[in-house]
Structure formats: C-alpha cells, structure tokens
Amino acid sequence: MKLSHNITIGAIALVIAGTHAAAQTIPDSVYTLEQCKELALANNADIRTAENNLKAAIETRKEAFTKYFPEVSAGASAFKTHNDVVQYDVLDMFTLGIINKGKTAGIWALQPIFMGGQIVNGNKLAKVGEEAARIRKEQSADLVGLQTEALYWQLVTLKAQKKTVESALSMLKSLEAQVKAAVDAGIVTSNDLLKVNLKKNGFQSDLIDLDNGIELMKRLLAQQMGLGTEAKADINEIVPDSVPAYPSRLYMATSEALGQTADHKLLVKNVEAKALEKKMETGSYLPKVGVGAGWFYHDIFNQNHNFGGVMVTVSVPISGWWGGSHAIKRKSLELANARTELENLSQKLEIEMSDKWDNLTAAYRKMEIASEAIAQSKENLRITQAYYDAGMNTITDLLDAQTLYRQAQDDYIGAYGMFKISEAQYLNATGRFGEN
C-alpha cells in the first residue's frame, strides 16, 4: 500500500512537471502592426468612454429636437372643504353656503411659435456637441493607435538588437576557440584569452538586459491591446538592411493640413458653440409666443360640464433685461476668447507639424549615417581580422573592431525604430494617422 502511494505521488509530480514544461514552450501569439492596432482600438477603455460620450451627445441632439413638438400636459383635482367656499347672509336670518366640494380635470397642448430662437439654436448647439464628440472619439482612436505603434516599434528594435548581440557572441565564441588554441600552442599569452572572455561576458550581460526588455515590451503591448497583464504579444517584423525611401511623399504644407487635424476641428466647433450660446442667451430675453388648445371638465355645482378651448400666450420679459444685458456681454467675451484661442492654437499646431517633420527627416538622416557606418565598420572588421590572422594586429584591436561593428548596427536599428515612430507622429500631427 505504501509503494502504491509513492507511485501515485510520483505520477502526479511527473504530470505537473510535464504541464509546466509544456506551458513554458508554448510560443507567444504573433501579431502584425495592424492587428495590434485593431485589438487596441477594440479593447481600450478610453475608446469605450469616447464611444459612450458620443452616444450621450446623440441623445442630447435627439432630446433638443423634441422641443419643436407641442408640450402636452394633463391634470385633475378634487376638493372638499369644512366650510362652504361661497356664503351669503339672507336677510340676516340665515347663511346660505355653496361649493364645498368639486372636481376638475383637463388636458391641453401648447405649440411654441417663437421662442426667441432658443429652440432653433438649441438644436444647432446639440448638433455641434455631437460633431465635437465624434471628433474626440476619432482623436482618442488616433492616440491609442499612436501609443500602440510606439510599443510595436520599440519591440522590433529590441529584438533586432538581440540578434546583433547573438551574432557578435557567435563571432566571439569562434575567436575564443582560435585564441585558446594559440594559448595552448604557446603563441599568445592567456591575457589575450582573458580579454576575449571579458568581452564575451559583457555581451552576455547585454543579452540578459535585452531579454528582460523584450519580455517587458511584449507584456506592455499585450496590455495595450486589451489582452490582460499576463499575456505576451510577439511580432515578426524585422529591420530591413537597406534604408527606406526618403519620406517626401508624406510631406504636406501646414496650411493645407491644419483644417483636417482633430485639434483644429475642435477649436472651430468651440467657436461655433460659443456663438450659438450667445444667440441662446439673447433669445432668452426676447418675447415668446405660443398657441394651444385643450379640453376641460369640472363638477363644482353638482353639474358636469366639459368644454374645449384655444389659447394664445405671449410672454415679454421686461425686468430680465436689467441683468440680461450683462449676461449677453459675458457670452460675447467668451466668443471673443474662443476666436482668439482658435487663432493662437492654430499657429502652434502648424509649428508642431513643422517640428514633427523636422524630427522625421532628422531620423532619416541619422538612419543613413548609421547605415554608412555599418558598411565602414564591417570593412574595418574584415581588415582587422585579416591583420590579426597574419599576426599584425593585437587581440585588443580585433575586439575593438568587433565592438565598433556592433555599435554601428545598434545605431542603425535605433535610428530605424525612431524613424518609424516619427513617421506615425508626423501623420498624426497632420491629421492623417487614421488614413495610414
């Protein structure tokens, strides 16, 4: 019985170990850039909030439209008093009282004819609010997409740098075997072998840091995509060996791009809203006209009566203008501020576009310089290796050449990643990120 118990425990342990090993070997899910952005847009909390805000704005616009319809009301009442409501003294002999109970009811409708433009302008204002909410939703989507691209290209950069380190380590291992053979043969001292080992240890430490950075970036990208904190998203994108084409096709004049940016559109909507608010404030102090009709019923003298009627209402606020003139001036100042803000921030938006273009072209030039450095450092490494093999160079010279070659590769990879991020930022600044 004891033996059987031990076997059972051993079997369970093997199953757990096998399950753990299987979990460790399951590869991370691989996504393209477009898939990353699609999932981020579908699962991002800011996008859901923006969508709800848009739905609320649509409901506000629908609510404002109902103000065009007649206002229908109904009411009923009944009363009973402890004394008669109307009392007469008859020849000072006795008191005659009438009306100590009764019932009334009615239903009526009032159609607004002129409300000082408040209904018309209120509907326009609600429509502007809906349009602004729609722009904010698009703006939120662009921001989420921009953040996703930044994480994506950072992951691409880290994985490319890891390959560079692995390639350098492979070269060092080959050199290590070569130097070790030379040490064993008494051709060189063990000091040369130590230098190779130290360089190799440094690259291995860099590899550990890169692995940690890659794992972190996979988790951040997965979280950005709404996959949770435990998931990891991988990519297959590689850094091309050749420099991409100059981004001249992406350039757009700032004056042409300004009108299609979300920030500028919101500034324009703000001016429209302030203008309508001023009109509504003015309208609240204008005469108001409405027509209505209704049906009424009463039973007060123990007789049932019902009748219909029509009405016209006219309301003229007189004393309201005492404070109303100040309220209208306040709205005028708010409108003037909105126009000033539109002009001021529009100029800043154009400056930002120019800055983003400068960043993009600078990243491209750095990428070109780094690419040229790769070719130069690769040739330098080849010559240095040949000289070392011929005994004309030291191991230090060779290790320095390998370091320069790796540094040039890392510089190019970093410049490429920055170029792609700068490209997305420029498209976003010119209002074209969603088109990319």
C-alpha positions in Angstrom: 0.0 0.0 0.0 2.8 2.4 0.8 4.5 1.6 -2.5 1.3 2.4 -4.4 1.1 5.7 -2.6 4.6 6.7 -3.6 3.9 5.7 -7.2 0.8 7.9 -7.2 2.7 10.9 -5.9 5.5 10.3 -8.4 3.0 10.2 -11.3 1.3 13.4 -10.2 4.7 15.1 -9.9 5.6 14.0 -13.5 2.3 15.3 -14.8 2.8 18.7 -13.1 6.3 18.9 -14.3 5.2 18.0 -17.8 2.4 20.6 -17.7 4.8 23.2 -16.5 7.3 22.4 -19.3 4.6 22.5 -21.9 3.4 25.9 -20.6 7.0 27.2 -20.9 7.3 26.0 -24.5 4.0 27.5 -25.7 5.1 30.3 -28.1 3.7 33.8 -27.7 1.0 34.8 -30.0 2.3 36.7 -33.0 0.6 39.9 -34.4 1.1 42.3 -37.2 1.1 46.0 -36.6 -2.5 46.3 -38.0 -3.7 43.5 -35.8 -2.1 45.2 -32.7 -3.9 48.5 -33.5 -7.2 46.8 -34.2 -7.2 45.0 -30.9 -6.1 48.1 -29.1 -9.0 50.1 -30.6 -11.5 47.3 -29.8 -10.5 46.9 -26.2 -9.1 50.2 -25.0 -11.0 51.9 -22.1 -10.5 55.4 -23.5 -12.2 54.4 -26.7 -15.2 52.9 -24.9 -15.5 56.1 -22.9 -15.4 58.2 -26.1 -18.0 56.0 -27.7 -20.3 56.4 -24.7 -19.8 60.2 -24.8 -20.7 60.2 -28.5 -23.9 58.2 -27.7 -24.8 60.7 -25.0 -24.3 63.6 -27.4 -26.6 61.9 -30.0 -29.2 61.5 -27.3 -28.8 65.2 -26.4 -29.4 66.1 -30.0 -32.5 64.0 -30.2 -33.8 65.5 -27.0 -33.3 69.0 -28.4 -35.3 68.1 -31.5 -38.4 67.3 -29.3 -38.6 70.9 -28.3 -40.2 71.6 -31.7 -43.2 69.5 -30.7 -46.2 70.7 -28.7 -45.9 70.5 -25.0 -48.9 68.3 -23.8 -50.0 68.4 -20.2 -52.9 66.9 -18.2 -54.1 67.5 -14.7 -57.0 66.7 -12.4 -58.0 67.8 -8.9 -60.7 67.2 -6.4 -61.5 69.2 -3.2 -63.8 69.2 -0.2 -63.8 72.0 2.4 -65.0 72.0 6.0 -66.9 75.3 5.3 -68.6 76.4 2.1 -66.4 78.4 -0.2 -69.2 80.9 -1.0 -71.6 82.1 1.8 -74.5 84.6 1.7 -76.4 86.1 4.5 -80.1 86.0 3.7 -81.9 89.0 5.4 -79.7 88.5 8.4 -81.8 85.5 9.2 -79.6 82.6 8.0 -76.5 81.9 6.0 -76.6 80.2 2.7 -73.4 78.4 1.6 -72.5 76.8 -1.7 -69.4 75.0 -3.1 -67.9 72.7 -0.5 -66.6 70.1 -2.9 -65.8 69.7 -6.6 -63.7 68.0 -9.3 -61.8 69.5 -12.2 -59.8 67.9 -15.0 -58.2 69.0 -18.2 -55.7 68.2 -21.0 -54.1 70.8 -23.1 -51.3 71.3 -25.7 -49.1 74.3 -26.2 -47.2 74.7 -29.5 -44.3 77.1 -29.4 -44.4 79.6 -32.3 -41.5 81.8 -31.4 -39.2 81.2 -28.5 -36.5 83.9 -29.3 -34.6 81.4 -31.4 -33.8 79.2 -28.4 -35.2 76.1 -29.9 -33.6 76.5 -33.3 -30.2 77.5 -31.8 -30.5 74.8 -29.1 -30.8 72.2 -31.8 -27.8 73.6 -33.7 -25.8 73.6 -30.4 -26.7 70.0 -29.8 -25.6 69.1 -33.3 -22.3 70.9 -32.7 -21.9 68.9 -29.5 -22.4 65.6 -31.4 -19.9 66.6 -34.0 -17.4 67.5 -31.3 -17.9 64.2 -29.6 -17.4 62.4 -32.8 -14.1 64.3 -33.4 -13.0 63.4 -29.8 -13.7 59.8 -30.5 -11.5 59.9 -33.6 -8.9 61.8 -31.6 -8.9 59.1 -28.9 -8.6 56.4 -31.6 -5.5 58.1 -33.1 -3.9 58.5 -29.7 -4.4 54.8 -28.9 -3.0 53.8 -32.3 0.0 56.1 -31.9 0.8 54.6 -28.5 0.4 51.1 -29.9 2.8 51.9 -32.8 5.4 53.2 -30.4 5.3 50.0 -28.3 5.4 47.9 -31.5 8.5 49.6 -33.0 10.3 49.5 -29.6 9.7 45.8 -29.5 11.0 45.5 -33.1 14.1 47.5 -32.2 14.9 45.4 -29.1 14.5 42.1 -31.0 16.8 43.3 -33.8 19.4 44.4 -31.2 19.2 41.0 -29.6 20.1 39.4 -33.0 23.0 41.7 -33.3 24.3 40.7 -29.9 23.8 37.0 -30.7 25.8 37.4 -33.9 28.6 39.2 -32.0 28.6 36.4 -29.4 28.9 33.8 -32.2 31.9 35.6 -33.6 33.5 35.9 -30.1 33.0 32.2 -29.5 34.8 31.4 -32.7 37.5 33.8 -31.8 37.7 32.3 -28.3 38.4 28.8 -29.7 41.0 30.3 -32.0 42.8 32.2 -29.2 42.6 29.2 -26.9 44.3 27.1 -29.5 47.0 29.8 -29.8 47.4 29.9 -26.0 47.8 26.1 -25.8 50.4 26.3 -28.6 52.3 29.0 -26.7 51.9 31.5 -29.5 50.0 34.1 -27.3 49.6 34.6 -23.6 46.5 33.8 -21.6 45.9 37.5 -21.2 44.5 37.5 -24.8 42.1 34.8 -23.9 41.0 36.7 -20.8 40.2 39.8 -22.9 38.1 37.7 -25.2 36.2 36.1 -22.2 35.6 39.5 -20.7 34.2 40.9 -23.9 32.0 37.8 -24.2 30.8 38.2 -20.7 29.9 41.8 -21.4 27.8 40.8 -24.5 26.1 38.0 -22.5 25.1 40.6 -19.8 23.7 42.8 -22.6 21.8 39.8 -23.9 20.2 39.4 -20.4 19.1 43.0 -20.3 17.7 42.8 -23.9 15.7 39.6 -23.0 14.2 41.4 -20.0 13.4 44.4 -22.1 11.8 42.2 -24.8 9.6 40.4 -22.2 8.5 43.7 -20.7 7.7 45.2 -24.1 5.7 42.1 -25.0 3.6 42.4 -21.9 3.1 46.2 -22.4 2.0 45.6 -26.0 -0.4 42.9 -24.9 -1.9 45.1 -22.2 -2.3 47.9 -24.7 -4.2 45.5 -26.9 -6.5 44.6 -24.0 -5.2 41.1 -23.5 -4.5 41.5 -19.8 -1.4 41.7 -17.7 -0.3 38.0 -18.1 -0.5 37.8 -21.9 2.5 38.5 -24.1 2.3 39.7 -27.7 5.1 38.9 -30.2 5.9 40.2 -33.6 7.8 39.0 -36.7 8.7 42.4 -38.1 12.4 42.8 -39.0 14.6 45.8 -39.5 15.5 46.0 -43.3 19.1 46.0 -44.3 18.6 48.8 -46.8 17.5 52.3 -45.9 13.8 53.0 -46.8 13.0 55.7 -49.3 13.1 59.3 -48.3 9.6 60.3 -46.9 9.0 63.1 -49.3 5.6 61.6 -50.3 4.4 62.2 -46.7 5.0 65.9 -46.7 2.1 68.2 -46.5 2.0 72.0 -46.2 1.0 73.1 -42.7 -1.7 75.4 -44.0 -3.2 72.6 -46.1 -3.0 70.0 -43.2 -4.3 72.4 -40.5 -8.0 72.0 -41.4 -8.0 68.2 -41.2 -6.4 67.9 -37.7 -8.7 66.9 -34.8 -7.4 69.7 -32.6 -8.2 72.4 -35.1 -11.7 70.9 -35.8 -12.4 71.0 -32.1 -11.3 74.6 -31.9 -13.6 75.5 -34.7 -16.5 73.7 -33.0 -15.8 75.6 -29.9 -16.2 78.9 -31.7 -19.5 77.7 -33.2 -20.7 76.6 -29.8 -19.9 79.9 -28.2 -21.7 81.8 -31.0 -24.8 79.7 -30.5 -24.7 80.1 -26.7 -24.6 83.9 -27.2 -27.7 83.7 -29.5 -29.5 81.5 -27.0 -28.7 83.9 -24.2 -30.0 86.8 -26.3 -33.1 84.8 -27.2 -34.0 84.1 -23.6 -34.8 87.9 -23.2 -36.9 88.2 -26.4 -40.8 87.8 -26.5 -42.1 84.3 -26.7 -45.3 83.3 -28.5 -47.2 80.0 -28.4 -50.7 78.7 -29.3 -52.5 76.0 -27.7 -55.8 74.1 -27.3 -57.3 72.0 -24.7 -60.3 70.2 -23.2 -61.5 70.8 -19.7 -64.1 69.3 -17.3 -65.5 70.4 -14.0 -68.1 69.3 -11.5 -68.5 72.0 -8.8 -72.2 72.8 -8.6 -73.1 69.1 -8.8 -73.3 69.6 -12.5 -70.9 68.0 -15.0 -69.5 70.5 -17.6 -66.8 69.9 -20.2 -65.6 72.3 -22.9 -62.8 72.9 -25.3 -60.8 76.0 -26.0 -57.9 77.6 -27.8 -55.4 80.0 -26.4 -52.5 82.3 -27.4 -49.7 83.0 -25.0 -47.3 85.9 -25.2 -44.5 86.4 -22.7 -42.4 89.6 -22.7 -39.5 89.6 -20.2 -39.0 93.3 -19.2 -37.1 93.4 -16.0 -35.0 90.4 -17.2 -33.0 92.8 -19.4 -31.6 94.5 -16.4 -29.3 91.6 -15.8 -29.6 90.1 -19.2 -27.5 92.7 -20.9 -24.6 91.8 -18.7 -25.1 88.1 -19.4 -25.1 88.7 -23.2 -21.9 90.8 -22.8 -20.3 87.8 -20.9 -21.2 85.5 -23.7 -19.7 87.9 -26.2 -16.5 87.9 -24.3 -16.4 84.1 -24.2 -17.0 84.1 -28.0 -14.1 86.5 -28.5 -11.8 84.3 -26.3 -12.8 81.3 -28.4 -11.8 83.1 -31.6 -8.5 84.2 -30.1 -7.8 80.7 -28.9 -8.5 79.4 -32.4 -6.1 81.7 -34.0 -3.4 81.3 -31.3 -3.5 77.5 -31.1 -3.8 77.1 -34.9 -0.4 78.8 -35.2 1.0 76.4 -32.5 -0.4 73.4 -34.4 1.4 74.5 -37.5 4.6 74.9 -35.6 4.1 71.4 -34.1 3.6 70.0 -37.7 6.9 71.5 -38.8 8.6 70.2 -35.7 7.3 66.7 -36.4 8.5 66.9 -40.0 12.0 68.0 -38.8 12.1 65.0 -36.4 11.1 62.7 -39.2 13.8 64.0 -41.6 16.4 64.0 -38.8 15.6 60.4 -38.0 16.0 59.6 -41.7 19.4 61.3 -41.9 20.6 59.5 -38.8 19.5 56.2 -40.3 21.5 57.0 -43.5 24.6 57.9 -41.4 24.3 54.7 -39.3 23.9 52.6 -42.5 27.1 54.0 -43.9 28.8 53.4 -40.6 27.8 49.7 -40.8 29.5 49.3 -44.2 32.6 51.1 -42.9 32.8 49.2 -39.6 32.2 45.9 -41.4 35.1 46.5 -43.8 37.2 47.7 -40.9 36.4 44.4 -39.0 37.3 42.3 -42.1 40.7 44.1 -42.5 41.5 43.9 -38.8 40.6 40.2 -38.7 43.0 39.6 -41.6 45.8 41.6 -40.0 45.2 39.7 -36.7 45.3 36.3 -38.5 48.6 37.5 -40.1 50.0 38.5 -36.6 50.0 42.2 -37.5 47.3 43.2 -35.0 46.6 42.6 -31.4 43.6 40.9 -29.9 42.6 44.3 -28.5 42.5 45.8 -32.0 40.2 42.9 -33.2 37.9 43.2 -30.2 37.6 47.0 -30.7 36.7 46.4 -34.3 34.0 44.0 -33.4 32.6 46.4 -30.8 32.5 49.2 -33.4 30.7 46.9 -35.9 28.1 46.0 -33.3 27.7 49.7 -32.2 27.1 50.7 -35.8 24.4 48.0 -36.2 22.7 49.1 -32.9 22.8 52.8 -34.1 21.1 51.9 -37.3 18.5 49.7 -35.6 17.7 52.5 -33.1 17.5 55.1 -35.9 15.1 52.9 -37.9 12.8 52.5 -34.9 12.8 56.2 -34.3 12.2 56.8 -38.0 9.0 54.7 -37.9 7.8 56.3 -34.7 8.5 59.8 -36.1 6.6 58.8 -39.2 3.5 57.9 -37.2 3.8 61.1 -35.1 4.0 63.3 -38.2 1.0 61.7 -39.8 -0.9 62.2 -36.6 0.1 65.8 -36.3 -1.1 66.5 -39.9 -4.4 64.7 -39.3 -3.7 61.6 -41.5 -2.8 58.9 -38.9 -6.2 57.2 -39.3 -5.6 57.0 -43.1 -2.2 55.2 -42.7 
